[in-house]
Each structure stands twice: as structure tokens, then as C-alpha cells.
Amino acid sequence: MKRLENKVALITGGGSGIGEATALKFAAEGAKVVIGNRNEEAGNSVVEKIIGAGGEAVFKRTDVLQLDQIKNLVNHTVSTYGKIDIAFNNAGVEGITGPLTSSNEEDFDKVFGVNVKGLWYSMQLEIEQMLKQGSGSIINTSSVAGLIGFPGQAIYTASKHAVVGFTKTAAIEFGTAGIRVNAVAPAAIETEMLRRITDDENGPAMDQLKAYHPIGRIGQPEEVANLVSWLASDEASFVTGQTYAVDGAYTSA
């Protein structure tokens, strides 16, 4: 029997990068997957990959800044598959790079809107459904920037620290209700977001970024997805309230 057989998994930000890799991993492990994503083409592409590999998945366009769209995503998941066993809250954006004194209200609202408010909306609705069921596993995407400080990324760093706070608090509040809540904290992972930040896929900036990781390279989305899949599974039944670095020893250096 596959690890996630008969499970239903909801993913926000499931159209690319870590979200896409996790959607494919969940499906390979036997889960029925519901993908929420702003980009319809990307989200539907992931669904097609899953179905093409013999899995089951559906897509629902979702902007986590819009409470009604998150409600629609949750309701669509339940109406389609009857429950939500797993929620992977992965939708996120990066901020403008620069010192704290140069940051502005527009950037703050954008980053905190998606990374914090969107997560808050999502967790509220997911937990409401899981309370009805009496069980569930939630995994949130933080960052190594949620564990340590990052010069030049004050707003993003603060937002990812907030993800850790939500994770710990929800785990305490709902543990006796059968709901586990954990987070993953990736370092540099080969994604579109990383390419936007570095604007330099194979040049000196990327070489410098690799050097920050004692393992000698940046990570792959599948390496995060492997951990998320385990945290989602019953094998992690006594694991809750934790944030796991997936960072090639970045935070150990």
C-alpha cells in the first residue's frame, strides 16, 4: 500500500517549484490532489502530469489574497473528494531586496498579504474542515529566513518567521483534535522564485549562493517534497509543531 493511499491533499501554490514537485509526489504516493494556484495554465499542467502518470487530481484557480477563493478551494476539495486529509500551504512571494530603511508599504502589504494573511485564511478554513473530520495534517512552507535573519530581506524574513509562529500555535491549539501542523524551511531551491531573486542562473551570483550551503549546491524541489510527503503521512503521527530546515546545512554553518 502506498504511503498516502486514500488520502486527499490540498495544495496552494501547486503550479510550479516546490508545490508542483509535492503535488507529483503526493499523487505518486496514492493521494488524490487538489491544486490551488493563481496561474491557471501552470496549475492545469500539473494536473495533466498527474493524470498522465495514472494519478487523480483537479485544479481550482486560487489567489490566497482572496478569502472567497480559498473558501471555494476548500469547498471544491470537499465536494469532489469528501474530505481534506492533508493541506500543504505553499503559496508565497519574495520581497524587494534592500535594507529595511528602503522598504515600503506596498512591498510590506504584498509580502505579508500572501505569506501571512493568505496562510492565516487558509489554515482557518482547513482546520474548520479537519475539526469536522477529527483528523488532518497541515504543512506550511516557511524558509530558512523564518529561522535566521537575512540582511536585505527584512519583510520577507519577518513574514516567514510568522509562518513558524502560526505553525507552533496551531499545533498546540488543535493537537488533541487529531490535527498535526508542521512547517518546512527550505534554503535555496531550484525554482522560478530563486531565478527571479538571483537573475543569474549560471553566473557568479549563483556560484556565490551555492557556496553559502556547506553541502556545496542548492537544493531541488523534489528534496523538499520528500520531507513534506513524510510529514503528511501517518508515519509522522507523533510529529507536530516543528519546523524542519531543508537547507544543505545552511543554518548550521
C-alpha positions as CSV (number, residue, x, y, z in Angstrom):
1,M,0.0,0.0,0.0
2,K,1.3,3.4,-0.9
3,R,2.1,5.9,1.9
4,L,-0.8,8.3,1.1
5,E,-3.3,5.8,-0.3
6,N,-6.9,7.0,0.1
7,K,-5.7,10.4,1.3
8,V,-7.0,13.7,-0.1
9,A,-4.4,16.5,-0.3
10,L,-4.9,20.2,-1.0
11,I,-2.0,22.4,-2.1
12,T,-1.8,26.1,-2.5
13,G,0.9,27.4,-4.8
14,G,0.9,24.0,-6.5
15,G,1.6,25.1,-10.1
16,S,5.4,25.2,-10.0
17,G,8.5,24.6,-8.0
18,I,8.1,23.0,-4.6
19,G,4.4,23.0,-5.0
20,E,4.5,21.1,-8.3
21,A,7.1,18.6,-7.0
22,T,5.0,17.9,-3.9
23,A,1.8,17.5,-5.9
24,L,3.5,14.9,-8.1
25,K,4.9,13.2,-5.0
26,F,1.6,13.1,-3.2
27,A,0.0,11.6,-6.3
28,A,2.7,9.0,-6.7
29,E,2.2,8.1,-3.0
30,G,-1.5,7.4,-3.8
31,A,-3.2,10.7,-2.8
32,K,-6.0,12.5,-4.6
33,V,-4.6,16.0,-5.2
34,V,-6.4,19.3,-5.4
35,I,-4.2,22.1,-6.7
36,G,-4.9,25.8,-6.0
37,N,-2.8,28.3,-8.0
38,R,-3.2,31.8,-9.5
39,N,-1.7,30.7,-12.8
40,E,-4.4,28.5,-14.5
41,E,-2.1,27.2,-17.2
42,A,0.6,26.1,-14.7
43,G,-2.0,24.5,-12.4
44,N,-3.7,22.6,-15.1
45,S,-0.4,21.5,-16.5
46,V,0.5,19.8,-13.2
47,V,-3.0,18.1,-13.1
48,E,-2.3,16.8,-16.6
49,K,1.1,15.4,-15.5
50,I,-0.6,13.6,-12.5
51,I,-3.4,12.1,-14.6
52,G,-0.9,11.1,-17.3
53,A,1.0,9.2,-14.7
54,G,-2.1,7.4,-13.6
55,G,-3.0,9.6,-10.6
56,E,-6.0,11.7,-9.7
57,A,-6.1,15.4,-9.5
58,V,-8.1,18.5,-10.1
59,F,-7.4,22.2,-10.3
60,K,-9.1,25.3,-8.8
61,R,-7.8,28.8,-9.6
62,T,-7.0,30.3,-6.2
63,D,-5.5,33.6,-5.1
64,V,-4.8,33.3,-1.4
65,L,-5.2,37.0,-1.0
66,Q,-8.9,36.4,-1.7
67,L,-10.8,34.8,1.2
68,D,-13.7,33.8,-1.1
69,Q,-11.3,32.0,-3.4
70,I,-9.8,30.0,-0.6
71,K,-13.3,29.1,0.6
72,N,-14.1,27.9,-2.9
73,L,-10.9,25.8,-3.0
74,V,-11.7,24.1,0.3
75,N,-15.3,23.6,-0.7
76,H,-14.3,22.3,-4.1
77,T,-12.0,19.8,-2.4
78,V,-14.7,18.5,0.0
79,S,-17.4,18.4,-2.7
80,T,-15.1,16.5,-5.0
81,Y,-13.4,14.1,-2.6
82,G,-15.4,14.3,0.6
83,K,-12.6,15.4,2.9
84,I,-9.2,17.1,3.4
85,D,-6.6,14.8,5.0
86,I,-3.6,16.9,4.0
87,A,-3.1,20.6,3.4
88,F,0.2,22.0,2.1
89,N,0.2,25.8,2.3
90,N,2.9,26.6,-0.1
91,A,1.8,29.8,-1.8
92,G,4.3,32.6,-1.3
93,V,6.1,35.5,-2.8
94,E,9.5,37.1,-2.3
95,G,10.1,40.7,-1.4
96,I,12.1,43.6,-2.8
97,T,15.8,43.2,-1.9
98,G,17.3,46.1,0.0
99,P,17.9,47.4,3.5
100,L,15.0,47.7,5.9
101,T,15.1,51.5,5.6
102,S,14.4,51.3,1.9
103,S,11.4,49.0,2.1
104,N,7.9,50.5,1.5
105,E,4.3,49.9,2.5
106,E,3.4,48.4,-0.9
107,D,6.1,45.7,-0.6
108,F,5.1,45.0,3.0
109,D,1.4,44.6,2.1
110,K,2.2,42.4,-0.9
111,V,4.5,40.0,1.0
112,F,2.5,39.9,4.2
113,G,-0.7,39.6,2.3
114,V,0.4,36.4,0.6
115,N,2.8,34.8,3.0
116,V,1.0,35.6,6.2
117,K,-2.6,36.7,5.6
118,G,-3.1,34.1,2.9
119,L,-1.7,31.4,5.2
120,W,-4.0,32.6,8.0
121,Y,-7.0,32.4,5.8
122,S,-6.0,29.0,4.5
123,M,-5.3,27.5,7.9
124,Q,-8.6,28.7,9.4
125,L,-10.7,27.1,6.7
126,E,-8.6,23.9,6.5
127,I,-8.7,23.5,10.3
128,E,-12.5,24.0,10.3
129,Q,-12.9,21.1,7.9
130,M,-10.4,18.9,9.8
131,L,-12.2,19.5,13.1
132,K,-15.3,18.1,11.5
133,Q,-13.3,15.0,10.4
134,G,-11.4,14.7,13.6
135,S,-8.0,14.5,11.9
136,G,-5.7,16.1,9.4
137,S,-2.1,17.1,8.7
138,I,-1.1,20.6,7.7
139,I,2.3,21.5,6.4
140,N,3.3,25.2,5.9
141,T,6.2,26.5,3.7
142,S,8.4,28.8,5.7
143,S,12.1,29.3,4.8
144,V,15.5,29.4,6.4
145,A,14.6,33.1,6.5
146,G,12.0,32.0,9.1
147,L,14.8,30.6,11.3
148,I,17.5,33.2,11.0
149,G,18.0,36.8,9.9
150,F,18.6,37.8,6.3
151,P,20.1,41.2,5.6
152,G,18.3,42.8,2.7
153,Q,15.1,40.8,3.1
154,A,13.6,42.2,6.3
155,I,9.9,42.0,5.2
156,Y,10.2,38.5,3.7
157,T,12.2,37.3,6.7
158,A,9.5,38.7,9.1
159,S,6.8,37.0,7.1
160,K,8.5,33.6,7.2
161,H,9.0,33.9,10.9
162,A,5.3,34.5,11.2
163,V,4.7,31.2,9.4
164,V,6.7,29.4,12.1
165,G,4.6,31.2,14.8
166,F,1.3,30.1,13.2
167,T,2.6,26.6,12.9
168,K,3.6,26.3,16.5
169,T,0.5,27.8,17.9
170,A,-1.9,25.8,15.7
171,A,-0.1,22.6,16.7
172,I,-0.7,23.4,20.4
173,E,-4.3,24.5,19.9
174,F,-5.5,21.6,17.8
175,G,-3.3,18.7,18.8
176,T,-5.9,16.9,20.9
177,A,-8.4,17.2,17.9
178,G,-6.1,15.0,15.8
179,I,-4.7,17.8,13.7
180,R,-0.9,17.9,13.2
181,V,0.8,21.1,12.0
182,N,4.4,21.3,10.8
183,A,6.5,23.5,8.5
184,V,9.4,23.1,6.2
185,A,12.1,25.8,5.9
186,P,14.0,25.4,2.6
187,A,17.2,27.3,1.8
188,A,18.0,28.0,-1.9
189,I,15.9,25.6,-4.1
190,E,16.0,25.5,-7.9
191,T,12.7,27.3,-8.6
192,E,11.4,30.2,-10.6
193,M,11.4,32.3,-7.4
194,L,15.1,31.7,-7.0
195,R,15.8,32.6,-10.6
196,R,13.9,35.8,-10.1
197,I,15.9,36.7,-7.0
198,T,19.3,35.9,-8.5
199,D,18.5,36.9,-12.1
200,D,21.6,34.8,-12.8
201,E,21.0,31.1,-13.4
202,N,24.6,30.1,-14.0
203,G,26.7,33.1,-13.3
204,P,28.7,34.5,-10.3
205,A,25.6,35.2,-8.2
206,M,24.5,31.6,-8.4
207,D,28.0,30.3,-7.6
208,Q,28.1,32.5,-4.5
209,L,24.7,31.3,-3.4
210,K,25.9,27.6,-3.8
211,A,28.9,28.4,-1.6
212,Y,26.7,29.5,1.2
213,H,25.4,25.9,1.5
214,P,28.0,23.6,3.2
215,I,26.7,20.7,1.1
216,G,28.1,22.6,-2.0
217,R,25.0,23.0,-4.0
218,I,21.4,24.4,-4.0
219,G,18.5,22.0,-3.5
220,Q,15.9,20.5,-5.8
221,P,12.1,20.9,-5.3
222,E,11.8,17.1,-5.0
223,E,14.1,17.1,-2.0
224,V,11.6,19.3,-0.2
225,A,8.7,17.3,-1.5
226,N,10.1,14.1,0.0
227,L,10.0,15.6,3.5
228,V,6.6,17.2,3.0
229,S,5.2,13.8,1.9
230,W,6.5,12.1,5.1
231,L,5.1,14.9,7.3
232,A,1.8,14.4,5.6
233,S,1.7,10.7,6.2
234,D,0.7,8.6,9.2
235,E,4.4,7.7,9.6
236,A,4.8,11.1,11.2
237,S,1.9,10.6,13.6
238,F,3.8,11.9,16.7
239,V,5.4,14.8,14.9
240,T,3.7,18.2,15.2
241,G,4.6,21.8,15.9
242,Q,8.0,21.5,14.3
243,T,9.8,23.4,11.5
244,Y,12.3,21.4,9.5
245,A,15.2,23.0,7.7
246,V,15.8,21.6,4.2
247,D,19.0,23.6,3.7
248,G,22.1,21.6,3.0
249,A,23.4,22.7,6.4
250,Y,22.9,26.4,5.6
251,T,21.7,27.2,9.1
252,S,24.4,25.0,10.7
253,A,27.3,27.0,9.3
